[in-house]
């Protein structure tokens, strides 16, 4: 089974943690920090935002505020850098999968 993300969610194949040695001591897997970069596997089409949100005026909600569809800019195959605490980890078919919102992506690695 594969995942088709909705809205602006990005499915990321997280890069492997590098073997680190500090002063000749091997750091165990449980103490390694997860990398904050990976390859985009799939991405949703975009999401609706109110005019205030798209102009950067905060998250005010008005009953009659117009909604605007904002398409995602990332595409599968992009190598990205994302915020450390922005990930959602889920398990699909016994494999760990990482989901990140496009707004939490810091940049593309080229």
C-alpha positions as CSV (number, residue, x, y, z in Angstrom):
1,X,0.0,0.0,0.0
2,X,1.2,3.5,-0.8
3,X,0.2,6.9,0.7
4,X,-1.4,9.7,-1.4
5,X,-1.0,12.8,0.8
6,X,-3.8,15.4,1.0
7,X,-3.5,19.2,1.1
8,X,0.1,20.3,1.5
9,X,1.4,17.2,3.2
10,X,4.7,15.8,1.9
11,X,5.8,12.1,2.1
12,X,9.5,12.1,2.7
13,X,12.1,9.3,2.4
14,X,14.2,10.4,5.3
15,X,18.0,10.2,4.9
16,X,19.8,7.6,7.0
17,X,21.6,8.9,10.2
18,X,25.4,8.9,9.7
19,X,27.6,6.8,11.9
20,X,29.1,9.3,14.4
21,X,32.1,8.8,16.6
22,X,32.9,11.2,19.4
23,X,36.3,10.7,21.0
24,X,36.5,7.1,19.9
25,X,33.0,6.2,21.3
26,X,30.5,4.6,19.0
27,X,27.1,6.3,19.5
28,X,24.3,3.8,19.7
29,X,21.3,3.9,17.3
30,X,18.9,5.1,20.0
31,X,21.1,8.2,20.7
32,X,21.5,9.2,17.1
33,X,19.6,12.3,16.1
34,X,17.4,11.8,13.0
35,X,18.5,13.8,10.0
36,X,16.3,16.7,8.9
37,X,16.6,16.1,5.2
38,X,15.2,13.7,2.7
39,X,13.7,13.0,-0.7
40,X,10.2,13.9,-1.6
41,X,8.2,10.7,-2.5
42,X,4.7,12.2,-2.9
43,X,3.0,15.5,-2.2
44,X,-0.6,16.7,-2.0
45,X,-2.0,19.2,-4.5
46,X,-2.3,22.2,-2.2
47,X,-4.7,23.8,0.3
48,X,-7.2,26.5,0.6
49,X,-6.3,29.5,2.7
50,X,-8.2,32.7,3.5
51,X,-7.1,36.0,2.1
52,X,-5.7,37.1,5.4
53,X,-3.6,34.0,5.8
54,X,-2.2,34.3,2.3
55,X,-1.2,37.9,3.0
56,X,0.6,36.9,6.2
57,X,-1.7,38.6,8.7
58,X,-2.1,35.7,11.0
59,X,-4.8,33.1,11.4
60,X,-7.9,35.3,11.7
61,X,-11.0,33.6,10.6
62,X,-14.0,35.5,9.3
63,X,-17.2,34.0,8.2
64,X,-17.2,35.8,4.9
65,X,-13.5,35.6,4.2
66,X,-12.7,34.4,0.7
67,X,-10.7,31.3,0.3
68,X,-7.9,30.9,-2.2
69,X,-6.3,27.7,-3.4
70,X,-2.5,27.6,-3.1
71,X,-0.8,24.9,-5.1
72,X,2.2,23.1,-3.7
73,X,5.6,24.0,-5.2
74,X,7.6,20.8,-4.3
75,X,7.6,17.8,-6.6
76,X,8.6,14.1,-6.2
77,X,12.3,13.6,-6.4
78,X,13.2,17.0,-4.7
79,X,15.8,16.7,-1.9
80,X,14.6,18.9,1.0
81,X,15.7,20.3,4.4
82,X,12.9,20.5,7.0
83,X,12.3,21.6,10.5
84,X,13.4,19.2,13.2
85,X,10.1,19.0,15.2
86,X,7.8,19.3,12.2
87,X,7.6,15.6,11.3
88,X,4.8,13.2,11.8
89,X,6.0,9.6,11.8
90,X,3.6,6.8,10.9
91,X,4.0,3.1,10.0
92,X,2.7,1.7,6.8
93,X,3.2,-2.0,5.9
94,X,5.9,-2.3,8.6
95,X,7.9,0.7,7.2
96,X,8.4,4.0,9.0
97,X,7.1,6.9,6.9
98,X,7.7,10.6,7.5
99,X,5.1,13.3,6.7
100,X,5.9,17.0,6.8
101,X,3.8,20.0,5.8
102,X,5.1,22.0,2.9
103,X,5.2,25.2,5.1
104,X,7.7,23.4,7.4
105,X,10.2,22.8,4.5
106,X,13.1,25.1,4.9
107,X,14.6,24.7,1.5
108,X,15.7,22.5,-1.4
109,X,19.2,20.9,-1.4
110,X,20.9,21.1,-4.7
